[in-house]
Amino acid sequence: MEAISEVRVANTMNMFASSLRQLWEKQDEEQRQRLKADFVSKDFEKRLRTHRMERGRMELEHDGKSDKTSLSMVPTENGVLPLDDLKVDLDSMRKRVADERIKHKDAVKLVHDAASSSLQGGLVPIFKALENFTSEALKAHEHVRLQNTGQSS
């Protein structure tokens, strides 16, 4: 009976548990990435609304003044028109939103791949180890039973 060892089963189960912990960490990372992408997207939408409102306000001011000296035509200290400055900020934000969405998409794919491989690659070895353990235990039981049957005759 001492030849039967549950160590292989325990080791296989521990490896599977470790794999599941890694999957859990990847899921946490995916969730953080999703929240970050959502935040950047909402921030972009807010800035876009602000830009549109500012542009509309400046166009109204410009239309209301005949001397064409409205705020939208006066460059800032760095020589850039206020609307142009806002547009550059929005373009930068649009790129950042796209980058964050790509990162999130990659994180989702990584989690999906890890989940698929964890379940398949983790459970099969556990069942193989359990099968071997059960087979060894059955053989040992048969051996003991046959010895007991032979001794009682």
Secondary structure, 3 states (H helix, E strand, C coil): CCCCCCHHHHHHHHHHHHHHHHHHHHHHHHHHHHHHHHHHHHHHHHHHHHHHHHHHHHHHHHHHCCCCCCHHHCCCCCCCCHHHHHHHHHHHHHHHHHHHHHHHHHHHHHHHHHHHHHHHHHHHHHHHHHHHHHHHHHHHHHHHHHHHHHHHC
